[in-house]
Amino acid sequence: MARVALVYNLIHPESLGARPLDSVVAEYDSVETVAGLQAAFESHGHRVHLLEADETIVEQLKDTRPDIVFNIAEGLRGESRESHVPAICEMLDIHYTGSGPLTLALCLNKARTKEILLHYSIPTPRFQVLKSAAQPVNPHLRYPLIVKLLQEGSSIGLSENSVVDDEAALRQQVTYLIETYQEPVIVEEFIEGREFTIGVLGNDEPRTLPITELVFSKPRGIVIFVPDPEVVSRYPHLWRTAIPQPMHHAICPANVTPELKAAIEKTALRAYRAMGCRDWCRMEMRLAADGKLYMLELNPIAGIDASYWFARSARAAGQTYPEFVNEILEHALARRNHNGDH
């Protein structure tokens, strides 16, 4: 059994300041998620140390000296924030779960991800990065377009205004995102079609979990950030306006043909290897009307609460929540024992 340091970032509403609410709530974990993970590891005999990845994380890790870090920390700030804990672990010679600093930095930047995917001939929608609303738009991009933040996950910044049909709407949304979130945006061709998410586990011979389809309640539906009920009840003062409602429901396993299932799984494994992912990753793709699959994003530190898509997919495969998260831990331990990788 191992001494496991569970390293995370908790939701801290007091740090909100002038920042948009979703940038503080969407990526970080609730106390319920952390407690669930702790119980899952302890049920398999591991000793768990809870460490929050704030500015004192170096000292915390040096004092704890765990056998391994189970890393779900999103990072506090910066364009490569998800790389902070893995980089610190490597500096301290402490093993950790999941992908390394380079992979995490690349996957957080949607444009860099797409460039690598295209190098490996993995289809992804055409795109352009805009650093200002006045920047010329590539005339080869075809509407409708979707406007996203370049370096965020968890649907931060997405809304019903994100899919645009003309330049006026595009400029308005680009201006809003850049001024509100203080970072560049990525504009990409919106793929109108079925959307899927799929988890991958493992290393030398990674395996896919059952596919989840996201079924939208309206045309051109997208996944927007919707807070967890326990977060709403814990911090009711944050919700000054109507709480966003999901525009989709999830079906797992997805109702797909054997041919489509094989294509989604093959694309997922190709992208996993192309981006250098380790131990676990969840990714999203869309199926266009012509039958072509497009990879949208990879999430090497995906939401891991028992109620989230990744864990629900594992449950559809017959795994309990403790079995699922302990499998991730075991993949990292095996990697360490096999070749000394962090």
C-alpha positions as a Markdown table, in Angstrom:
| # | Residue | x | y | z |
|---|---|---|---|---|
| 1 | Met | 0.0 | 0.0 | 0.0 |
| 2 | Ala | 1.2 | 3.5 | -0.7 |
| 3 | Arg | 1.3 | 6.9 | 1.0 |
| 4 | Val | -0.7 | 9.0 | -1.4 |
| 5 | Ala | -0.7 | 12.8 | -1.4 |
| 6 | Leu | -4.0 | 13.9 | -3.0 |
| 7 | Val | -3.2 | 17.3 | -4.4 |
| 8 | Tyr | -6.1 | 19.5 | -5.5 |
| 9 | Asn | -7.4 | 23.1 | -5.7 |
| 10 | Leu | -10.5 | 23.8 | -3.7 |
| 11 | Ile | -13.2 | 26.3 | -4.7 |
| 12 | His | -12.5 | 29.6 | -2.8 |
| 13 | Pro | -15.2 | 32.1 | -3.5 |
| 14 | Glu | -13.4 | 34.8 | -1.5 |
| 15 | Ser | -10.8 | 34.9 | -4.2 |
| 16 | Leu | -13.4 | 35.9 | -6.8 |
| 17 | Gly | -12.7 | 39.6 | -6.8 |
| 18 | Ala | -13.4 | 41.0 | -10.2 |
| 19 | Arg | -13.0 | 37.6 | -11.9 |
| 20 | Pro | -16.0 | 36.0 | -13.6 |
| 21 | Leu | -17.7 | 33.4 | -11.4 |
| 22 | Asp | -17.1 | 30.5 | -13.7 |
| 23 | Ser | -13.3 | 31.1 | -13.7 |
| 24 | Val | -13.3 | 30.5 | -9.9 |
| 25 | Val | -15.9 | 27.7 | -9.6 |
| 26 | Ala | -15.7 | 25.6 | -12.8 |
| 27 | Glu | -12.2 | 24.2 | -12.7 |
| 28 | Tyr | -11.7 | 23.7 | -9.0 |
| 29 | Asp | -12.9 | 20.9 | -6.7 |
| 30 | Ser | -15.5 | 20.8 | -4.0 |
| 31 | Val | -14.8 | 19.4 | -0.5 |
| 32 | Glu | -17.2 | 16.6 | -1.5 |
| 33 | Thr | -15.1 | 15.5 | -4.4 |
| 34 | Val | -11.9 | 15.5 | -2.3 |
| 35 | Ala | -13.6 | 13.5 | 0.4 |
| 36 | Gly | -14.9 | 11.0 | -2.1 |
| 37 | Leu | -11.5 | 10.5 | -3.5 |
| 38 | Gln | -9.9 | 10.1 | -0.1 |
| 39 | Ala | -12.5 | 7.5 | 0.9 |
| 40 | Ala | -11.9 | 5.6 | -2.4 |
| 41 | Phe | -8.1 | 5.4 | -1.9 |
| 42 | Glu | -8.5 | 4.5 | 1.8 |
| 43 | Ser | -10.9 | 1.7 | 0.9 |
| 44 | His | -8.0 | 0.1 | -1.0 |
| 45 | Gly | -5.7 | 0.4 | 2.0 |
| 46 | His | -3.7 | 3.5 | 1.0 |
| 47 | Arg | -2.8 | 6.2 | 3.4 |
| 48 | Val | -4.0 | 9.6 | 2.1 |
| 49 | His | -2.6 | 13.0 | 2.8 |
| 50 | Leu | -4.7 | 16.0 | 1.7 |
| 51 | Leu | -2.6 | 18.8 | 0.2 |
| 52 | Glu | -4.1 | 21.9 | -1.4 |
| 53 | Ala | -2.0 | 23.2 | -4.3 |
| 54 | Asp | -1.6 | 26.8 | -3.1 |
| 55 | Glu | 1.7 | 28.8 | -2.9 |
| 56 | Thr | 2.9 | 26.5 | -0.1 |
| 57 | Ile | 2.7 | 23.3 | -2.1 |
| 58 | Val | 6.5 | 22.9 | -2.3 |
| 59 | Glu | 6.9 | 22.9 | 1.4 |
| 60 | Gln | 3.9 | 20.6 | 1.9 |
| 61 | Leu | 5.3 | 18.0 | -0.5 |
| 62 | Lys | 8.8 | 18.3 | 1.1 |
| 63 | Asp | 7.3 | 17.7 | 4.5 |
| 64 | Thr | 5.0 | 14.9 | 3.5 |
| 65 | Arg | 7.4 | 13.0 | 1.0 |
| 66 | Pro | 4.6 | 10.8 | -0.2 |
| 67 | Asp | 5.2 | 7.6 | -2.3 |
| 68 | Ile | 3.1 | 9.2 | -5.0 |
| 69 | Val | 1.0 | 12.3 | -5.7 |
| 70 | Phe | -2.5 | 11.8 | -7.1 |
| 71 | Asn | -2.7 | 15.1 | -9.0 |
| 72 | Ile | -6.0 | 16.8 | -9.8 |
| 73 | Ala | -4.7 | 20.3 | -9.3 |
| 74 | Glu | -5.7 | 22.8 | -12.0 |
| 75 | Gly | -3.3 | 25.5 | -10.9 |
| 76 | Leu | -4.0 | 28.9 | -9.6 |
| 77 | Arg | -2.9 | 31.1 | -12.5 |
| 78 | Gly | -0.8 | 31.4 | -15.7 |
| 79 | Glu | -1.1 | 30.1 | -19.2 |
| 80 | Ser | 0.4 | 26.7 | -18.2 |
| 81 | Arg | -1.2 | 26.5 | -14.7 |
| 82 | Glu | -2.0 | 22.7 | -15.0 |
| 83 | Ser | 1.7 | 22.0 | -15.3 |
| 84 | His | 2.7 | 23.5 | -12.0 |
| 85 | Val | 2.2 | 20.5 | -9.7 |
| 86 | Pro | 3.9 | 18.0 | -12.1 |
| 87 | Ala | 6.8 | 20.3 | -12.6 |
| 88 | Ile | 7.2 | 20.7 | -8.9 |
| 89 | Cys | 7.0 | 17.0 | -8.3 |
| 90 | Glu | 9.7 | 16.4 | -10.9 |
| 91 | Met | 11.9 | 19.0 | -9.2 |
| 92 | Leu | 11.4 | 17.2 | -5.9 |
| 93 | Asp | 11.8 | 13.7 | -7.4 |
| 94 | Ile | 8.3 | 12.7 | -6.3 |
| 95 | His | 6.2 | 10.4 | -8.6 |
| 96 | Tyr | 2.7 | 11.5 | -9.6 |
| 97 | Thr | -0.3 | 10.4 | -11.6 |
| 98 | Gly | -1.2 | 11.6 | -15.0 |
| 99 | Ser | 0.5 | 13.4 | -17.8 |
| 100 | Gly | 3.7 | 15.4 | -17.6 |
| 101 | Pro | 4.1 | 19.2 | -17.6 |
| 102 | Leu | 4.6 | 19.5 | -21.4 |
| 103 | Thr | 1.5 | 17.5 | -22.2 |
| 104 | Leu | -0.6 | 19.4 | -19.7 |
| 105 | Ala | 0.6 | 22.7 | -21.0 |
| 106 | Leu | -0.1 | 21.7 | -24.6 |
| 107 | Cys | -3.6 | 20.3 | -24.0 |
| 108 | Leu | -4.6 | 23.4 | -22.0 |
| 109 | Asn | -3.7 | 25.5 | -25.1 |
| 110 | Lys | -6.4 | 24.6 | -27.7 |
| 111 | Ala | -4.4 | 25.9 | -30.6 |
| 112 | Arg | -1.2 | 24.0 | -29.7 |
| 113 | Thr | -3.3 | 20.9 | -29.3 |
| 114 | Lys | -4.8 | 21.3 | -32.7 |
| 115 | Glu | -1.4 | 21.9 | -34.4 |
| 116 | Ile | -0.2 | 18.6 | -33.0 |
| 117 | Leu | -3.4 | 16.7 | -33.9 |
| 118 | Leu | -3.1 | 18.0 | -37.5 |
| 119 | His | 0.5 | 16.9 | -37.6 |
| 120 | Tyr | -0.7 | 13.4 | -36.9 |
| 121 | Ser | -3.5 | 13.7 | -39.4 |
| 122 | Ile | -6.2 | 13.6 | -36.7 |
| 123 | Pro | -9.0 | 15.9 | -38.0 |
| 124 | Thr | -9.9 | 18.9 | -35.9 |
| 125 | Pro | -12.0 | 22.0 | -36.9 |
| 126 | Arg | -10.2 | 24.8 | -38.7 |
| 127 | Phe | -9.3 | 27.6 | -36.4 |
| 128 | Gln | -7.6 | 30.9 | -35.7 |
| 129 | Val | -6.3 | 32.6 | -32.5 |
| 130 | Leu | -7.4 | 36.2 | -31.9 |
| 131 | Lys | -5.6 | 38.4 | -29.4 |
| 132 | Ser | -7.8 | 41.4 | -30.1 |
| 133 | Ala | -11.3 | 42.0 | -31.5 |
| 134 | Ala | -9.8 | 44.2 | -34.3 |
| 135 | Gln | -7.5 | 41.4 | -35.6 |
| 136 | Pro | -8.5 | 40.3 | -39.2 |
| 137 | Val | -10.4 | 37.1 | -39.4 |
| 138 | Asn | -9.1 | 34.4 | -41.8 |
| 139 | Pro | -11.5 | 34.6 | -44.8 |
| 140 | His | -11.3 | 30.9 | -45.3 |
| 141 | Leu | -13.1 | 30.1 | -42.0 |
| 142 | Arg | -16.7 | 29.2 | -42.7 |
| 143 | Tyr | -19.6 | 30.2 | -40.5 |
| 144 | Pro | -21.1 | 29.2 | -38.1 |
| 145 | Leu | -18.0 | 29.7 | -35.9 |
| 146 | Ile | -17.6 | 29.0 | -32.2 |
| 147 | Val | -15.6 | 31.4 | -30.0 |
| 148 | Lys | -13.8 | 29.9 | -27.0 |
| 149 | Leu | -11.1 | 31.0 | -24.5 |
| 150 | Leu | -7.7 | 29.8 | -25.7 |
| 151 | Gln | -6.5 | 28.4 | -22.4 |
| 152 | Glu | -9.4 | 27.3 | -20.3 |
| 153 | Gly | -11.4 | 24.1 | -19.6 |
| 154 | Ser | -14.7 | 23.2 | -18.0 |
| 155 | Ser | -16.7 | 25.3 | -20.5 |
| 156 | Ile | -15.4 | 28.5 | -18.9 |
| 157 | Gly | -16.6 | 31.5 | -21.0 |
| 158 | Leu | -19.1 | 29.5 | -23.1 |
| 159 | Ser | -22.7 | 30.6 | -23.4 |
| 160 | Glu | -25.5 | 30.6 | -25.9 |
| 161 | Asn | -23.7 | 33.5 | -27.6 |
| 162 | Ser | -20.6 | 31.5 | -28.3 |
| 163 | Val | -21.8 | 30.1 | -31.7 |
| 164 | Val | -21.9 | 33.0 | -34.2 |
| 165 | Asp | -23.2 | 33.3 | -37.8 |
| 166 | Asp | -21.6 | 36.6 | -38.9 |
| 167 | Glu | -18.7 | 38.9 | -38.3 |
| 168 | Ala | -20.7 | 41.4 | -36.2 |
| 169 | Ala | -21.6 | 38.7 | -33.7 |
| 170 | Leu | -18.1 | 37.3 | -33.8 |
| 171 | Arg | -16.5 | 40.6 | -33.0 |
| 172 | Gln | -19.0 | 41.2 | -30.1 |
| 173 | Gln | -18.2 | 37.8 | -28.5 |
| 174 | Val | -14.5 | 38.1 | -29.0 |
| 175 | Thr | -14.5 | 41.6 | -27.4 |
| 176 | Tyr | -16.6 | 40.3 | -24.5 |
| 177 | Leu | -14.3 | 37.3 | -23.8 |
| 178 | Ile | -11.0 | 39.2 | -24.1 |
| 179 | Glu | -12.2 | 42.0 | -21.9 |
| 180 | Thr | -13.8 | 39.8 | -19.3 |
| 181 | Tyr | -11.2 | 37.0 | -19.0 |
| 182 | Gln | -8.1 | 38.9 | -20.1 |
| 183 | Glu | -6.8 | 36.2 | -22.4 |
| 184 | Pro | -6.8 | 35.4 | -26.1 |
| 185 | Val | -9.6 | 33.5 | -27.8 |
| 186 | Ile | -9.7 | 30.7 | -30.4 |
| 187 | Val | -12.3 | 30.9 | -33.2 |
| 188 | Glu | -13.0 | 27.6 | -34.9 |
| 189 | Glu | -15.5 | 26.2 | -37.4 |
| 190 | Phe | -18.5 | 24.9 | -35.5 |
| 191 | Ile | -19.2 | 21.2 | -36.4 |
| 192 | Glu | -23.0 | 20.7 | -36.5 |
| 193 | Gly | -23.5 | 17.1 | -35.5 |
| 194 | Arg | -23.5 | 14.5 | -32.7 |
| 195 | Glu | -21.0 | 15.1 | -29.8 |
| 196 | Phe | -19.2 | 12.4 | -27.9 |
| 197 | Thr | -16.9 | 12.2 | -25.0 |
| 198 | Ile | -14.7 | 9.2 | -24.2 |
| 199 | Gly | -12.2 | 8.3 | -21.5 |
| 200 | Val | -8.9 | 6.5 | -21.9 |
| 201 | Leu | -7.0 | 4.7 | -19.2 |
| 202 | Gly | -3.5 | 3.2 | -19.2 |
| 203 | Asn | -0.1 | 3.5 | -20.8 |
| 204 | Asp | 1.6 | 0.8 | -22.8 |
| 205 | Glu | -1.8 | -0.6 | -24.0 |
| 206 | Pro | -4.3 | 2.1 | -23.1 |
| 207 | Arg | -8.0 | 1.2 | -23.2 |
| 208 | Thr | -11.1 | 3.2 | -23.9 |
| 209 | Leu | -14.1 | 3.3 | -21.6 |
| 210 | Pro | -17.7 | 3.3 | -22.9 |
| 211 | Ile | -18.6 | 6.2 | -25.1 |
| 212 | Thr | -20.9 | 9.0 | -23.8 |
| 213 | Glu | -23.1 | 10.9 | -26.2 |
| 214 | Leu | -24.2 | 14.4 | -25.3 |
| 215 | Val | -27.7 | 15.0 | -26.6 |
| 216 | Phe | -28.7 | 18.7 | -26.8 |
| 217 | Ser | -32.1 | 20.2 | -26.3 |
| 218 | Lys | -31.8 | 22.7 | -29.1 |
| 219 | Pro | -29.9 | 22.9 | -32.5 |
| 220 | Arg | -26.3 | 24.0 | -32.2 |
| 221 | Gly | -26.2 | 23.0 | -28.6 |
| 222 | Ile | -23.0 | 23.2 | -26.7 |
| 223 | Val | -21.9 | 22.3 | -23.2 |
| 224 | Ile | -22.0 | 25.3 | -20.9 |
| 225 | Phe | -20.8 | 25.5 | -17.3 |
| 226 | Val | -23.5 | 24.5 | -14.8 |
| 227 | Pro | -22.5 | 24.5 | -11.1 |
| 228 | Asp | -22.8 | 21.3 | -9.0 |
| 229 | Pro | -25.8 | 21.4 | -6.7 |
| 230 | Glu | -23.6 | 21.0 | -3.6 |
| 231 | Val | -21.6 | 24.1 | -4.7 |
| 232 | Val | -24.7 | 26.1 | -5.1 |
| 233 | Ser | -26.0 | 25.1 | -1.7 |
| 234 | Arg | -22.7 | 25.8 | -0.1 |
| 235 | Tyr | -22.2 | 29.2 | -1.6 |
| 236 | Pro | -25.7 | 30.5 | -2.3 |
| 237 | His | -24.6 | 34.2 | -2.1 |
| 238 | Leu | -22.6 | 33.7 | -5.4 |
| 239 | Trp | -25.7 | 33.1 | -7.5 |
| 240 | Arg | -27.0 | 36.6 | -8.0 |
| 241 | Thr | -28.6 | 35.8 | -11.3 |
| 242 | Ala | -30.4 | 32.7 | -12.5 |
| 243 | Ile | -28.3 | 29.5 | -12.3 |
| 244 | Pro | -27.5 | 28.2 | -15.8 |
| 245 | Gln | -29.4 | 25.2 | -16.8 |
| 246 | Pro | -27.8 | 22.4 | -18.9 |
| 247 | Met | -28.7 | 22.3 | -22.6 |
| 248 | His | -27.9 | 18.6 | -22.8 |
| 249 | His | -28.3 | 15.2 | -21.3 |
| 250 | Ala | -25.7 | 12.4 | -21.4 |
| 251 | Ile | -26.3 | 8.8 | -22.6 |
| 252 | Cys | -23.7 | 6.2 | -21.7 |
| 253 | Pro | -23.1 | 3.8 | -23.4 |
| 254 | Ala | -23.9 | 5.9 | -26.5 |
| 255 | Asn | -26.2 | 4.4 | -29.1 |
| 256 | Val | -23.6 | 4.1 | -32.0 |
| 257 | Thr | -23.0 | 1.6 | -34.7 |
| 258 | Pro | -20.1 | -0.8 | -34.4 |
| 259 | Glu | -18.3 | 1.1 | -37.1 |
| 260 | Leu | -18.7 | 4.5 | -35.4 |
| 261 | Lys | -17.7 | 3.0 | -32.0 |
| 262 | Ala | -14.5 | 1.6 | -33.6 |
| 263 | Ala | -13.8 | 5.0 | -35.2 |
| 264 | Ile | -14.3 | 7.0 | -32.0 |
| 265 | Glu | -12.1 | 4.6 | -30.0 |
| 266 | Lys | -9.4 | 4.6 | -32.7 |
| 267 | Thr | -9.4 | 8.4 | -32.9 |
| 268 | Ala | -9.2 | 8.7 | -29.1 |
| 269 | Leu | -6.3 | 6.3 | -28.8 |
| 270 | Arg | -4.4 | 8.1 | -31.6 |
| 271 | Ala | -4.9 | 11.5 | -30.0 |
| 272 | Tyr | -3.9 | 10.1 | -26.6 |
| 273 | Arg | -0.6 | 8.9 | -28.0 |
| 274 | Ala | -0.1 | 12.0 | -30.2 |
| 275 | Met | -0.3 | 14.3 | -27.2 |
| 276 | Gly | 1.8 | 12.1 | -24.9 |
| 277 | Cys | -0.9 | 11.4 | -22.4 |
| 278 | Arg | -0.3 | 9.1 | -19.4 |
| 279 | Asp | -2.6 | 7.1 | -17.1 |
| 280 | Trp | -5.9 | 8.9 | -17.9 |
| 281 | Cys | -7.5 | 11.4 | -20.1 |
| 282 | Arg | -11.0 | 12.3 | -21.3 |
| 283 | Met | -11.6 | 13.8 | -24.8 |
| 284 | Glu | -14.4 | 15.3 | -26.9 |
| 285 | Met | -15.2 | 14.9 | -30.5 |
| 286 | Arg | -18.0 | 15.6 | -33.0 |
| 287 | Leu | -19.4 | 13.7 | -35.9 |
| 288 | Ala | -20.2 | 15.9 | -38.9 |
| 289 | Ala | -23.0 | 15.4 | -41.3 |
| 290 | Asp | -20.6 | 13.8 | -43.8 |
| 291 | Gly | -19.6 | 11.2 | -41.3 |
| 292 | Lys | -16.2 | 12.7 | -40.5 |
| 293 | Leu | -15.0 | 12.7 | -36.9 |
| 294 | Tyr | -13.4 | 15.8 | -35.5 |
| 295 | Met | -11.4 | 15.9 | -32.3 |
| 296 | Leu | -12.3 | 19.0 | -30.3 |
| 297 | Glu | -10.3 | 18.9 | -27.0 |
| 298 | Leu | -8.4 | 16.6 | -24.7 |
| 299 | Asn | -8.7 | 16.9 | -20.9 |
| 300 | Pro | -5.7 | 15.1 | -19.2 |
| 301 | Ile | -7.0 | 16.4 | -15.8 |
| 302 | Ala | -10.7 | 15.7 | -16.3 |
| 303 | Gly | -13.4 | 16.2 | -13.7 |
| 304 | Ile | -13.2 | 13.1 | -11.5 |
| 305 | Asp | -16.1 | 13.4 | -9.1 |
| 306 | Ala | -18.2 | 10.2 | -9.0 |
| 307 | Ser | -21.1 | 12.1 | -10.7 |
| 308 | Tyr | -19.0 | 13.3 | -13.7 |
| 309 | Trp | -18.9 | 11.8 | -17.1 |
| 310 | Phe | -15.5 | 9.9 | -16.7 |
| 311 | Ala | -16.6 | 8.1 | -13.5 |
| 312 | Arg | -20.0 | 7.4 | -15.0 |
| 313 | Ser | -18.4 | 5.8 | -18.0 |
| 314 | Ala | -16.3 | 3.6 | -15.8 |
| 315 | Arg | -19.4 | 2.6 | -14.0 |
| 316 | Ala | -21.0 | 1.6 | -17.3 |
| 317 | Ala | -17.9 | -0.6 | -17.8 |
| 318 | Gly | -18.6 | -2.3 | -14.6 |
| 319 | Gln | -16.2 | -0.5 | -12.3 |
| 320 | Thr | -17.1 | 1.0 | -8.9 |
| 321 | Tyr | -15.8 | 4.5 | -8.2 |
| 322 | Pro | -13.0 | 3.2 | -5.9 |
| 323 | Glu | -12.0 | 0.7 | -8.6 |
| 324 | Phe | -11.9 | 3.5 | -11.2 |
| 325 | Val | -9.7 | 6.0 | -9.4 |
| 326 | Asn | -7.5 | 3.3 | -7.9 |
| 327 | Glu | -6.9 | 2.0 | -11.5 |
| 328 | Ile | -5.5 | 5.4 | -12.4 |
| 329 | Leu | -3.3 | 5.3 | -9.3 |
| 330 | Glu | -2.1 | 1.7 | -10.2 |
| 331 | His | -1.2 | 2.8 | -13.8 |
| 332 | Ala | 1.0 | 5.5 | -12.4 |
| 333 | Leu | 2.6 | 3.2 | -9.8 |
| 334 | Ala | 3.3 | 0.6 | -12.5 |
| 335 | Arg | 4.9 | 3.2 | -14.7 |
| 336 | Arg | 7.1 | 4.2 | -11.9 |
| 337 | Asn | 8.1 | 0.7 | -11.1 |
| 338 | His | 8.7 | -0.2 | -14.7 |
| 339 | Asn | 10.9 | 2.6 | -15.9 |
| 340 | Gly | 11.2 | 5.1 | -13.2 |
| 341 | Asp | 9.0 | 7.7 | -14.9 |
| 342 | His | 7.6 | 10.3 | -12.6 |
